Amino acid sequence: MIKEDGSLTVVDEENNSITVYILFAFEVPELRKKYIAYTLDNNVESEDINMLISEIDYDNNEIKSIPEEEMPTVLEIYNAAKESLLNEE
């Protein structure tokens, strides 16, 4: 469950429990997968933010690396989602 501060505790591929701070979530319908853009630090005001994107399984709170062959599609949808969010502000 995502907390009020935007954090979520997930399990990575190495079975480590980590807290991520979700910037936004998006879905790639043609891949039938969900993704999150997130940081490992809640200081999102910093200009030196290190953002990551991972596939997420909300049912099990697991994040996975994106396979290389899916990366162009995921980045295309991510960029469109980011533009949409920026245009709303």
JOTAUR-V244905 format. One line per field, one symbol per residue. phi: phi as a letter, one per 20 degrees, with the letter a starting at -180 (. if undefined). psi: psi as a letter, one per 20 degrees, with the letter a starting at -180 (. if undefined). burial: I if it has 16 or more other C-alpha atoms within 10 Angstrom, else O. A space follows every 10 residues. Layout:
phi = ???
psi = ???
burial = ???
This chain:
phi = .fegenebec defemeecdd dfeadbcdgf elcdccdbcd cfeffffefd eccbfcdffd lddcfeggfe ggfffffgff fffffffff
psi = pprhjjqppr paijkppqpq opgrqrqnhh ilqqqqprrj pjmiiqikpo qqpqqpohhj lpqqqpqhii gggghggghg ggggghhh.
burial = OOOOOOIIOI IIOOOOOOII IIIOIIIOOO OOOIIIIIII OIOOOOOOOO OOIIIIOOOO OIIOOOOOOO OOOIOOIIOO IOOOOOOOO
